[in-house]
Amino acid sequence: MVRTILFPSSFYDLYKVDEDMQQEYDAALDTGLFQVILFSYDDWFNHGILKLSENLQSEIDAVYRGWMMKPEQYLAFYTELLKRNICLVTDPEMYSLMHVFPNIYPELAGDTARILTFPLHTEIDIEKVKQVFPRFMVKDYVKSVKGTEFPVYFTQSTTQTEFNRWMEVFYDYRGSLLTGGICIKEYLNLKKYDGKTNEFRVYYIANQTASVCRNSLQDYYTPDPPAALIEKYRNLESVFYTIDFAELEDGSWKTIEAGDGSVSGLSDKQDYKAFFRTLYQCLN
């Protein structure tokens, strides 16, 4: 039975949940289905030391809900928890598969934007990229720097000098969070309704479609992703993961992101308590 959720604590207090996770924490407890264990945010993320809010005498299975970790940090986290009698349902191989986009890309390639990958801190030949993509965006293997002055996409008019300068900005923003390498993605034209894209996040739990929610603050009258497309990705090799789907301008649909379910955020309009009830039902 999976009846435990592991959350990060407040930076200042091991026995209080991280303030940004409070709503999930409350919802999980309100279901009456889960117990909650906290681990020290500061000690783990800043010092690599695992401190838990309670010590367990017998082995349990648990779900992690919290902040992203690099694959090597998650491996250490998983290993240290095993020493404390806690086995996370998502093992390090599952986490790396879904968290690092190029790892899962071969499974999604028929329904997602094309990508090119490059090592970190090496000059990317912009002319060769432009031969492949009319327009393209830049991420590392996990995240972009969306919401900053960094360009949403680059075009055929982008010069090597301009691109190199922007990459310096990208590296500054990602800093110590840089993961894997650089991922150049074909830029897709997404359809908008009243200025908002039509994106959905789907949670898959134990190979079941557990939750399908609007994920870009769009209104409820926008079309849903095709059921067959959602169903197509129900059996990837992880117990808890997400796929994001988006409608294109021509009315077709693509997958635009994948993620590990432990570190993928719930949608703004999602019913948190219903999510945790579903999590319990799927895992048990």
C-alpha positions as CSV (number, residue, x, y, z in Angstrom):
1,M,0.0,0.0,0.0
2,V,1.2,3.5,-0.8
3,R,-0.1,5.7,2.0
4,T,2.7,8.2,2.5
5,I,3.6,11.4,0.7
6,L,7.0,13.1,1.1
7,F,7.0,16.9,0.9
8,P,9.8,19.4,1.4
9,S,9.7,21.4,4.6
10,S,9.8,25.1,5.1
11,F,13.3,26.5,4.7
12,Y,13.3,27.5,8.4
13,D,11.3,24.7,10.1
14,L,11.6,20.9,9.5
15,Y,8.1,20.4,11.0
16,K,6.3,22.8,8.7
17,V,5.7,22.2,5.0
18,D,7.2,24.4,2.3
19,E,4.9,27.4,2.0
20,D,4.5,26.9,-1.7
21,M,3.4,23.3,-1.1
22,Q,0.9,24.2,1.6
23,Q,-2.2,23.7,-0.6
24,E,-1.1,20.3,-1.8
25,Y,-0.2,19.3,1.8
26,D,-3.5,20.3,3.1
27,A,-5.4,18.6,0.3
28,A,-3.5,15.3,0.8
29,L,-4.2,15.3,4.5
30,D,-7.9,16.3,4.0
31,T,-8.5,13.1,2.0
32,G,-7.8,11.0,5.1
33,L,-5.9,8.6,2.8
34,F,-2.3,9.7,3.3
35,Q,0.2,10.4,6.1
36,V,2.8,13.0,5.3
37,I,6.5,13.1,6.1
38,L,8.6,16.2,5.6
39,F,12.3,16.5,4.8
40,S,14.4,19.5,5.5
41,Y,14.5,21.8,2.4
42,D,17.6,23.7,3.4
43,D,19.6,20.7,4.5
44,W,18.9,18.6,1.4
45,F,18.9,21.2,-1.4
46,N,21.8,23.3,0.0
47,H,23.9,20.8,1.8
48,G,23.0,17.3,0.6
49,I,22.0,16.2,4.1
50,L,18.7,14.3,4.5
51,K,16.7,15.1,7.7
52,L,13.2,13.8,8.1
53,S,10.3,14.9,10.3
54,E,10.0,11.3,11.7
55,N,12.0,8.1,11.8
56,L,10.4,4.9,10.6
57,Q,11.0,1.5,12.1
58,S,9.5,-0.5,9.2
59,E,9.6,-0.1,5.4
60,I,7.0,1.9,3.6
61,D,6.4,3.0,0.0
62,A,5.9,6.7,-0.7
63,V,5.3,9.3,-3.3
64,Y,7.4,12.4,-3.6
65,R,5.8,15.8,-4.3
66,G,8.1,18.7,-4.4
67,W,10.8,20.6,-6.3
68,M,12.8,19.4,-9.3
69,M,16.2,17.7,-8.7
70,K,18.9,16.9,-11.2
71,P,18.9,13.1,-12.0
72,E,22.1,12.6,-9.9
73,Q,20.6,14.4,-7.0
74,Y,17.4,12.4,-7.2
75,L,19.4,9.2,-7.2
76,A,21.1,10.3,-4.0
77,F,17.8,11.3,-2.5
78,Y,16.2,7.9,-3.4
79,T,19.2,6.0,-2.0
80,E,19.3,7.9,1.3
81,L,15.5,7.4,1.7
82,L,16.0,3.7,1.3
83,K,18.3,3.8,4.3
84,R,15.5,5.3,6.3
85,N,13.0,2.7,5.3
86,I,11.2,4.8,2.6
87,C,11.0,3.5,-0.9
88,L,9.8,6.0,-3.5
89,V,7.4,4.6,-6.1
90,T,9.4,6.5,-8.8
91,D,12.9,5.0,-9.0
92,P,15.8,6.9,-10.4
93,E,15.6,5.4,-13.9
94,M,11.9,6.4,-14.1
95,Y,12.7,9.9,-12.9
96,S,15.5,10.4,-15.4
97,L,13.5,9.0,-18.3
98,M,10.6,11.5,-17.8
99,H,12.5,14.5,-16.4
100,V,15.2,14.7,-19.1
101,F,13.3,15.4,-22.3
102,P,15.8,13.9,-24.8
103,N,15.5,10.6,-22.9
104,I,11.8,10.3,-23.6
105,Y,11.9,12.1,-27.0
106,P,12.2,8.9,-29.0
107,E,8.9,7.7,-27.6
108,L,7.2,11.0,-28.4
109,A,8.9,11.8,-31.7
110,G,5.9,11.1,-33.9
111,D,3.8,13.7,-32.0
112,T,6.1,16.4,-30.8
113,A,8.4,19.1,-32.1
114,R,11.7,18.0,-33.6
115,I,14.8,18.7,-31.5
116,L,18.6,19.0,-31.8
117,T,20.8,18.5,-28.8
118,F,24.3,20.0,-28.0
119,P,26.7,19.8,-25.1
120,L,26.7,22.6,-22.6
121,H,29.0,25.6,-23.1
122,T,30.0,24.8,-26.7
123,E,29.2,27.1,-29.6
124,I,26.2,26.0,-31.5
125,D,26.5,26.6,-35.3
126,I,23.4,28.7,-35.9
127,E,23.5,28.3,-39.7
128,K,23.2,24.6,-39.4
129,V,20.3,24.9,-37.0
130,K,18.5,27.3,-39.4
131,Q,18.8,24.7,-42.1
132,V,16.7,22.4,-40.0
133,F,14.2,24.7,-38.3
134,P,12.6,27.9,-39.7
135,R,12.1,29.0,-36.1
136,F,13.4,27.5,-33.0
137,M,13.5,27.8,-29.2
138,V,16.2,27.1,-26.6
139,K,16.0,25.0,-23.4
140,D,18.4,22.9,-21.5
141,Y,17.4,19.2,-21.2
142,V,14.7,20.1,-18.7
143,K,13.7,23.8,-18.6
144,S,13.6,27.0,-20.6
145,V,14.0,30.5,-19.2
146,K,10.4,31.4,-20.0
147,G,9.2,34.7,-18.6
148,T,12.5,36.6,-19.0
149,E,13.8,38.8,-21.7
150,F,15.4,35.8,-23.4
151,P,13.7,35.4,-26.9
152,V,10.7,33.1,-27.1
153,Y,12.1,31.9,-30.4
154,F,14.8,32.6,-32.9
155,T,14.3,33.1,-36.7
156,Q,16.3,32.9,-39.9
157,S,17.5,36.5,-39.4
158,T,19.3,35.6,-36.2
159,T,23.1,35.9,-36.6
160,Q,25.8,33.8,-34.9
161,T,26.9,36.8,-32.8
162,E,23.4,37.6,-31.6
163,F,22.8,34.0,-30.7
164,N,26.0,33.6,-28.8
165,R,25.2,36.7,-26.8
166,W,21.8,35.4,-26.0
167,M,23.2,32.0,-24.9
168,E,25.3,33.8,-22.3
169,V,22.1,35.2,-21.0
170,F,20.6,31.8,-21.0
171,Y,23.5,30.3,-19.0
172,D,23.3,33.1,-16.5
173,Y,19.6,32.5,-15.9
174,R,19.8,28.7,-15.5
175,G,23.0,28.9,-13.4
176,S,23.4,25.9,-11.2
177,L,20.1,24.4,-12.4
178,L,21.5,23.7,-15.8
179,T,20.8,20.0,-16.7
180,G,22.2,17.7,-19.3
181,G,22.8,19.8,-22.4
182,I,21.2,22.3,-24.7
183,C,18.0,21.3,-26.5
184,I,17.0,23.3,-29.6
185,K,13.3,22.7,-30.4
186,E,11.4,23.5,-33.5
187,Y,9.0,26.3,-32.6
188,L,5.3,25.4,-33.0
189,N,2.5,27.8,-33.8
190,L,0.0,27.2,-31.0
191,K,-3.6,28.1,-31.3
192,K,-4.9,30.9,-29.0
193,Y,-8.3,31.6,-27.6
194,D,-8.7,35.2,-26.2
195,G,-4.9,35.4,-26.2
196,K,-4.3,32.2,-24.3
197,T,-2.9,28.9,-25.7
198,N,-4.9,25.7,-25.4
199,E,-2.6,23.5,-23.3
200,F,-3.5,20.5,-21.2
201,R,-1.5,18.5,-18.6
202,V,-2.2,14.8,-18.3
203,Y,-1.1,12.8,-15.2
204,Y,-0.5,9.1,-15.8
205,I,-0.4,7.0,-12.7
206,A,0.3,3.3,-12.7
207,N,-0.4,3.3,-16.5
208,Q,-3.8,4.9,-16.0
209,T,-5.0,8.3,-17.3
210,A,-5.5,9.8,-13.9
211,S,-6.1,13.5,-14.6
212,V,-6.6,15.7,-17.7
213,C,-6.6,19.4,-16.9
214,R,-6.4,22.7,-18.7
215,N,-2.9,24.1,-18.1
216,S,-2.6,27.6,-19.6
217,L,-5.4,29.5,-17.8
218,Q,-7.7,29.1,-20.9
219,D,-11.4,29.0,-20.5
220,Y,-13.4,25.8,-20.3
221,Y,-15.0,26.1,-23.7
222,T,-11.7,25.3,-25.5
223,P,-11.4,21.8,-27.2
224,D,-9.9,18.9,-25.4
225,P,-7.0,16.9,-26.7
226,P,-8.0,13.8,-28.8
227,A,-8.7,10.9,-26.5
228,A,-6.7,8.5,-28.8
229,L,-3.7,10.8,-28.4
230,I,-3.9,10.8,-24.7
231,E,-4.4,7.1,-24.6
232,K,-1.4,6.5,-26.8
233,Y,1.0,7.6,-24.0
234,R,-0.5,5.7,-21.1
235,N,2.1,2.9,-21.0
236,L,5.4,4.7,-20.9
237,E,8.0,3.1,-18.5
238,S,7.3,5.0,-15.4
239,V,4.7,4.8,-12.6
240,F,4.0,8.5,-12.3
241,Y,4.5,11.0,-15.0
242,T,3.0,13.9,-17.0
243,I,2.6,14.7,-20.7
244,D,1.6,18.2,-21.8
245,F,-0.5,18.5,-25.0
246,A,-1.2,21.7,-27.0
247,E,-3.5,22.6,-29.9
248,L,-1.8,24.0,-33.0
249,E,-3.1,26.8,-35.2
250,D,-4.4,24.3,-37.8
251,G,-6.4,22.4,-35.1
252,S,-4.1,19.4,-34.8
253,W,-2.4,18.4,-31.5
254,K,1.1,17.9,-30.3
255,T,2.8,16.8,-27.1
256,I,5.0,19.8,-26.0
257,E,6.5,18.6,-22.7
258,A,7.0,15.5,-20.6
259,G,7.8,15.4,-16.9
260,D,8.2,13.2,-13.8
261,G,4.9,13.3,-11.8
262,S,6.7,13.9,-8.6
263,V,7.9,17.3,-9.7
264,S,5.3,18.4,-12.2
265,G,3.0,21.2,-10.9
266,L,-0.7,20.8,-10.6
267,S,-2.8,23.0,-12.9
268,D,-4.2,26.2,-11.5
269,K,-7.8,25.1,-11.9
270,Q,-7.2,21.6,-10.7
271,D,-9.1,20.1,-7.8
272,Y,-6.2,19.2,-5.5
273,K,-8.2,16.9,-3.2
274,A,-9.6,15.0,-6.1
275,F,-6.1,14.6,-7.5
276,F,-4.8,13.0,-4.3
277,R,-7.8,10.7,-4.0
278,T,-7.1,9.6,-7.6
279,L,-3.4,9.2,-6.8
280,Y,-4.3,6.9,-3.9
281,Q,-6.7,4.8,-6.0
282,C,-4.3,4.4,-8.9
283,L,-1.4,3.3,-6.8
284,N,-3.4,1.0,-4.6
